[in-house]
Amino acid sequence: MNQTRRDVFQAISDPTRREIIHLLARRTLNLNNVADHFTISRPAVAKHIRILTECGLVVVRTRGRETFCEADLKGLKQVSEWANTYQEFWNNKLDALERFLDENPSDENL
C-alpha cells in the first residue's frame, strides 16, 4: 500500500493539530479522549490524527477495541533545526549591531 508522507510543517500549521500534539505530549489518549477536548466532530479529529500520523508526529495503536494515540516528537526536530537557523541569523545581526553601537557611541549617550 502506497502511503502519503506529509510534511511536518504542514501538520503543525493547523492550530487544532498543534493542540492535539500538546495533549498527546503529556500522555497517551484514546481517540475518544482526544476528541472530547474539541468542539469539532470525532471524524474531523480522526482526520487530524491521520495527518499527524502520516507525518510521523503521532503513533496510533489498537488495543482490543480501543485506538490509542501517542506523540512521537522526534519529528519536531526538523522544525527546531529550521527555527534555529533563523535564531542564529538574528543573533548574529544583533551582535553586529551591538558591536557597532559600542564602537560608535553617540553624543546623546555621553
Biotite code that builds the C-alpha atoms (Angstrom):
import biotite.structure as struc

atoms = struc.array([
    struc.Atom([0.000, 0.000, 0.000], chain_id="A", res_id=1, res_name="MET", atom_name="CA", element="C"),
    struc.Atom([1.392, 3.392, -1.008], chain_id="A", res_id=2, res_name="ASN", atom_name="CA", element="C"),
    struc.Atom([1.122, 5.775, 1.946], chain_id="A", res_id=3, res_name="GLN", atom_name="CA", element="C"),
    struc.Atom([1.473, 9.524, 1.519], chain_id="A", res_id=4, res_name="THR", atom_name="CA", element="C"),
    struc.Atom([4.155, 11.057, 3.723], chain_id="A", res_id=5, res_name="ARG", atom_name="CA", element="C"),
    struc.Atom([3.151, 14.555, 4.771], chain_id="A", res_id=6, res_name="ARG", atom_name="CA", element="C"),
    struc.Atom([5.469, 17.373, 5.672], chain_id="A", res_id=7, res_name="ASP", atom_name="CA", element="C"),
    struc.Atom([5.800, 18.111, 9.395], chain_id="A", res_id=8, res_name="VAL", atom_name="CA", element="C"),
    struc.Atom([5.373, 21.835, 8.688], chain_id="A", res_id=9, res_name="PHE", atom_name="CA", element="C"),
    struc.Atom([2.008, 21.102, 7.079], chain_id="A", res_id=10, res_name="GLN", atom_name="CA", element="C"),
    struc.Atom([0.985, 19.202, 10.187], chain_id="A", res_id=11, res_name="ALA", atom_name="CA", element="C"),
    struc.Atom([1.847, 21.959, 12.642], chain_id="A", res_id=12, res_name="ILE", atom_name="CA", element="C"),
    struc.Atom([0.317, 24.695, 10.501], chain_id="A", res_id=13, res_name="SER", atom_name="CA", element="C"),
    struc.Atom([-3.122, 23.901, 11.898], chain_id="A", res_id=14, res_name="ASP", atom_name="CA", element="C"),
    struc.Atom([-3.957, 25.073, 15.458], chain_id="A", res_id=15, res_name="PRO", atom_name="CA", element="C"),
    struc.Atom([-6.121, 22.009, 16.156], chain_id="A", res_id=16, res_name="THR", atom_name="CA", element="C"),
    struc.Atom([-3.253, 19.681, 15.244], chain_id="A", res_id=17, res_name="ARG", atom_name="CA", element="C"),
    struc.Atom([-0.861, 21.695, 17.412], chain_id="A", res_id=18, res_name="ARG", atom_name="CA", element="C"),
    struc.Atom([-3.292, 21.308, 20.326], chain_id="A", res_id=19, res_name="GLU", atom_name="CA", element="C"),
    struc.Atom([-3.560, 17.563, 19.679], chain_id="A", res_id=20, res_name="ILE", atom_name="CA", element="C"),
    struc.Atom([0.243, 17.303, 19.770], chain_id="A", res_id=21, res_name="ILE", atom_name="CA", element="C"),
    struc.Atom([0.239, 19.268, 23.018], chain_id="A", res_id=22, res_name="HIS", atom_name="CA", element="C"),
    struc.Atom([-2.333, 16.915, 24.569], chain_id="A", res_id=23, res_name="LEU", atom_name="CA", element="C"),
    struc.Atom([-0.553, 13.760, 23.440], chain_id="A", res_id=24, res_name="LEU", atom_name="CA", element="C"),
    struc.Atom([2.860, 15.028, 24.514], chain_id="A", res_id=25, res_name="ALA", atom_name="CA", element="C"),
    struc.Atom([1.615, 14.814, 28.094], chain_id="A", res_id=26, res_name="ARG", atom_name="CA", element="C"),
    struc.Atom([0.079, 11.347, 27.881], chain_id="A", res_id=27, res_name="ARG", atom_name="CA", element="C"),
    struc.Atom([-1.298, 8.671, 25.605], chain_id="A", res_id=28, res_name="THR", atom_name="CA", element="C"),
    struc.Atom([-5.033, 9.050, 24.984], chain_id="A", res_id=29, res_name="LEU", atom_name="CA", element="C"),
    struc.Atom([-7.619, 7.032, 23.161], chain_id="A", res_id=30, res_name="ASN", atom_name="CA", element="C"),
    struc.Atom([-9.257, 8.644, 20.162], chain_id="A", res_id=31, res_name="LEU", atom_name="CA", element="C"),
    struc.Atom([-12.454, 9.446, 22.088], chain_id="A", res_id=32, res_name="ASN", atom_name="CA", element="C"),
    struc.Atom([-10.495, 11.199, 24.852], chain_id="A", res_id=33, res_name="ASN", atom_name="CA", element="C"),
    struc.Atom([-8.695, 13.308, 22.266], chain_id="A", res_id=34, res_name="VAL", atom_name="CA", element="C"),
    struc.Atom([-11.993, 14.214, 20.601], chain_id="A", res_id=35, res_name="ALA", atom_name="CA", element="C"),
    struc.Atom([-13.530, 15.207, 23.965], chain_id="A", res_id=36, res_name="ASP", atom_name="CA", element="C"),
    struc.Atom([-11.126, 18.185, 24.096], chain_id="A", res_id=37, res_name="HIS", atom_name="CA", element="C"),
    struc.Atom([-12.549, 19.750, 20.928], chain_id="A", res_id=38, res_name="PHE", atom_name="CA", element="C"),
    struc.Atom([-15.859, 21.091, 19.667], chain_id="A", res_id=39, res_name="THR", atom_name="CA", element="C"),
    struc.Atom([-15.318, 19.607, 16.198], chain_id="A", res_id=40, res_name="ILE", atom_name="CA", element="C"),
    struc.Atom([-16.726, 16.214, 15.221], chain_id="A", res_id=41, res_name="SER", atom_name="CA", element="C"),
    struc.Atom([-14.967, 12.949, 16.026], chain_id="A", res_id=42, res_name="ARG", atom_name="CA", element="C"),
    struc.Atom([-14.422, 12.236, 12.302], chain_id="A", res_id=43, res_name="PRO", atom_name="CA", element="C"),
    struc.Atom([-12.714, 15.645, 11.999], chain_id="A", res_id=44, res_name="ALA", atom_name="CA", element="C"),
    struc.Atom([-10.450, 14.808, 14.954], chain_id="A", res_id=45, res_name="VAL", atom_name="CA", element="C"),
    struc.Atom([-9.709, 11.431, 13.365], chain_id="A", res_id=46, res_name="ALA", atom_name="CA", element="C"),
    struc.Atom([-8.688, 13.208, 10.157], chain_id="A", res_id=47, res_name="LYS", atom_name="CA", element="C"),
    struc.Atom([-6.303, 15.457, 12.103], chain_id="A", res_id=48, res_name="HIS", atom_name="CA", element="C"),
    struc.Atom([-4.860, 12.381, 13.836], chain_id="A", res_id=49, res_name="ILE", atom_name="CA", element="C"),
    struc.Atom([-4.391, 10.698, 10.448], chain_id="A", res_id=50, res_name="ARG", atom_name="CA", element="C"),
    struc.Atom([-2.446, 13.716, 9.140], chain_id="A", res_id=51, res_name="ILE", atom_name="CA", element="C"),
    struc.Atom([-0.268, 13.763, 12.265], chain_id="A", res_id=52, res_name="LEU", atom_name="CA", element="C"),
    struc.Atom([0.325, 10.038, 11.822], chain_id="A", res_id=53, res_name="THR", atom_name="CA", element="C"),
    struc.Atom([1.271, 10.462, 8.172], chain_id="A", res_id=54, res_name="GLU", atom_name="CA", element="C"),
    struc.Atom([3.987, 12.956, 9.072], chain_id="A", res_id=55, res_name="CYS", atom_name="CA", element="C"),
    struc.Atom([5.268, 10.834, 11.961], chain_id="A", res_id=56, res_name="GLY", atom_name="CA", element="C"),
    struc.Atom([4.222, 13.025, 14.900], chain_id="A", res_id=57, res_name="LEU", atom_name="CA", element="C"),
    struc.Atom([1.614, 10.609, 16.263], chain_id="A", res_id=58, res_name="VAL", atom_name="CA", element="C"),
    struc.Atom([1.641, 6.840, 16.585], chain_id="A", res_id=59, res_name="VAL", atom_name="CA", element="C"),
    struc.Atom([-1.713, 5.053, 16.644], chain_id="A", res_id=60, res_name="VAL", atom_name="CA", element="C"),
    struc.Atom([-2.047, 1.626, 18.249], chain_id="A", res_id=61, res_name="ARG", atom_name="CA", element="C"),
    struc.Atom([-5.094, -0.569, 18.659], chain_id="A", res_id=62, res_name="THR", atom_name="CA", element="C"),
    struc.Atom([-5.513, -2.444, 21.921], chain_id="A", res_id=63, res_name="ARG", atom_name="CA", element="C"),
    struc.Atom([-8.584, -4.589, 21.890], chain_id="A", res_id=64, res_name="GLY", atom_name="CA", element="C"),
    struc.Atom([-11.468, -2.425, 20.753], chain_id="A", res_id=65, res_name="ARG", atom_name="CA", element="C"),
    struc.Atom([-9.795, 0.906, 21.516], chain_id="A", res_id=66, res_name="GLU", atom_name="CA", element="C"),
    struc.Atom([-7.482, 3.052, 19.444], chain_id="A", res_id=67, res_name="THR", atom_name="CA", element="C"),
    struc.Atom([-4.760, 4.857, 21.375], chain_id="A", res_id=68, res_name="PHE", atom_name="CA", element="C"),
    struc.Atom([-2.726, 7.805, 20.179], chain_id="A", res_id=69, res_name="CYS", atom_name="CA", element="C"),
    struc.Atom([0.661, 8.857, 21.454], chain_id="A", res_id=70, res_name="GLU", atom_name="CA", element="C"),
    struc.Atom([3.026, 11.626, 20.447], chain_id="A", res_id=71, res_name="ALA", atom_name="CA", element="C"),
    struc.Atom([6.311, 10.893, 18.713], chain_id="A", res_id=72, res_name="ASP", atom_name="CA", element="C"),
    struc.Atom([8.027, 14.246, 18.973], chain_id="A", res_id=73, res_name="LEU", atom_name="CA", element="C"),
    struc.Atom([11.236, 13.255, 17.182], chain_id="A", res_id=74, res_name="LYS", atom_name="CA", element="C"),
    struc.Atom([9.659, 14.645, 14.006], chain_id="A", res_id=75, res_name="GLY", atom_name="CA", element="C"),
    struc.Atom([9.682, 18.124, 15.523], chain_id="A", res_id=76, res_name="LEU", atom_name="CA", element="C"),
    struc.Atom([13.488, 18.104, 15.349], chain_id="A", res_id=77, res_name="LYS", atom_name="CA", element="C"),
    struc.Atom([13.195, 19.252, 11.730], chain_id="A", res_id=78, res_name="GLN", atom_name="CA", element="C"),
    struc.Atom([11.135, 22.256, 12.846], chain_id="A", res_id=79, res_name="VAL", atom_name="CA", element="C"),
    struc.Atom([13.583, 23.039, 15.631], chain_id="A", res_id=80, res_name="SER", atom_name="CA", element="C"),
    struc.Atom([16.551, 22.920, 13.263], chain_id="A", res_id=81, res_name="GLU", atom_name="CA", element="C"),
    struc.Atom([14.773, 25.194, 10.792], chain_id="A", res_id=82, res_name="TRP", atom_name="CA", element="C"),
    struc.Atom([13.877, 27.710, 13.523], chain_id="A", res_id=83, res_name="ALA", atom_name="CA", element="C"),
    struc.Atom([17.422, 27.587, 14.909], chain_id="A", res_id=84, res_name="ASN", atom_name="CA", element="C"),
    struc.Atom([18.853, 28.779, 11.585], chain_id="A", res_id=85, res_name="THR", atom_name="CA", element="C"),
    struc.Atom([16.800, 31.952, 11.935], chain_id="A", res_id=86, res_name="TYR", atom_name="CA", element="C"),
    struc.Atom([17.680, 32.313, 15.585], chain_id="A", res_id=87, res_name="GLN", atom_name="CA", element="C"),
    struc.Atom([21.371, 32.145, 14.661], chain_id="A", res_id=88, res_name="GLU", atom_name="CA", element="C"),
    struc.Atom([20.809, 34.656, 11.841], chain_id="A", res_id=89, res_name="PHE", atom_name="CA", element="C"),
    struc.Atom([19.163, 37.186, 14.156], chain_id="A", res_id=90, res_name="TRP", atom_name="CA", element="C"),
    struc.Atom([21.670, 36.625, 16.962], chain_id="A", res_id=91, res_name="ASN", atom_name="CA", element="C"),
    struc.Atom([24.476, 37.439, 14.513], chain_id="A", res_id=92, res_name="ASN", atom_name="CA", element="C"),
    struc.Atom([22.670, 40.579, 13.311], chain_id="A", res_id=93, res_name="LYS", atom_name="CA", element="C"),
    struc.Atom([22.013, 41.782, 16.856], chain_id="A", res_id=94, res_name="LEU", atom_name="CA", element="C"),
    struc.Atom([25.615, 41.050, 17.900], chain_id="A", res_id=95, res_name="ASP", atom_name="CA", element="C"),
    struc.Atom([26.843, 43.107, 14.926], chain_id="A", res_id=96, res_name="ALA", atom_name="CA", element="C"),
    struc.Atom([24.518, 45.958, 15.906], chain_id="A", res_id=97, res_name="LEU", atom_name="CA", element="C"),
    struc.Atom([25.777, 45.829, 19.489], chain_id="A", res_id=98, res_name="GLU", atom_name="CA", element="C"),
    struc.Atom([29.416, 45.967, 18.276], chain_id="A", res_id=99, res_name="ARG", atom_name="CA", element="C"),
    struc.Atom([28.586, 48.882, 16.000], chain_id="A", res_id=100, res_name="PHE", atom_name="CA", element="C"),
    struc.Atom([26.919, 50.816, 18.823], chain_id="A", res_id=101, res_name="LEU", atom_name="CA", element="C"),
    struc.Atom([29.819, 50.084, 21.185], chain_id="A", res_id=102, res_name="ASP", atom_name="CA", element="C"),
    struc.Atom([32.348, 51.281, 18.591], chain_id="A", res_id=103, res_name="GLU", atom_name="CA", element="C"),
    struc.Atom([30.324, 54.371, 17.596], chain_id="A", res_id=104, res_name="ASN", atom_name="CA", element="C"),
    struc.Atom([28.876, 55.967, 20.716], chain_id="A", res_id=105, res_name="PRO", atom_name="CA", element="C"),
    struc.Atom([26.511, 58.830, 20.049], chain_id="A", res_id=106, res_name="SER", atom_name="CA", element="C"),
    struc.Atom([26.866, 62.208, 21.716], chain_id="A", res_id=107, res_name="ASP", atom_name="CA", element="C"),
    struc.Atom([23.427, 61.754, 23.280], chain_id="A", res_id=108, res_name="GLU", atom_name="CA", element="C"),
    struc.Atom([24.705, 58.845, 25.393], chain_id="A", res_id=109, res_name="ASN", atom_name="CA", element="C"),
    struc.Atom([27.598, 60.821, 26.895], chain_id="A", res_id=110, res_name="LEU", atom_name="CA", element="C"),
])
